[in-house]
Amino acid sequence: MDLSGRSALVFHADLTGSTWDLSTEMIEHFFQSFADNIKANIHVEVLYGKNTHHKIEAMFKALARAMRQACELDPRVKGVLSTKVSYNELIH
């Protein structure tokens, strides 16, 4: 996940079968809408699994962890991260 101000989604997941009363086609749509609305780059890839419910559950848990990590302040960084300033300059 990259909270860059530009939205993009890369989505690779085989979601055959059904789960709950939710069309599995809506899962990719959710992630695309989420990326568009928060202006983030999000990559989702399910490498393996048999149970569609568990694969979807894992995607949402991974999204929550990535969001927490993307929003968490790094106490080592002084100032604002920028492509114009090196990371080493900010932590010293």
C-alpha positions, 0 to 999 in steps of 0.5 A: 500500500502506498498513500501517494495521492494517486489511486491504482489497484493491482488485484490478483485473486481467484475468487471462485465460489460464493460466500455469504450473500455477497457476490465475489465480483464485488470484492475487487470492486470494493478494493478499487473504490477504496483505492480511488477514494483514499487515493492509494496504490493497493496491490492484492495478491492471493497466492493460494487457498481453497476456501473463498471465505478465508481468502477474502477474510485474509485480504481484508486483514492484510488491508487493515495491517497495511493501513495501520503500517502506512499511517503509523508515525516513525519516531526516527523520522524528523520532518516530512518524508519527501522525494526531494530529501533523502531518508538519511537526512531526515533521521539525523 
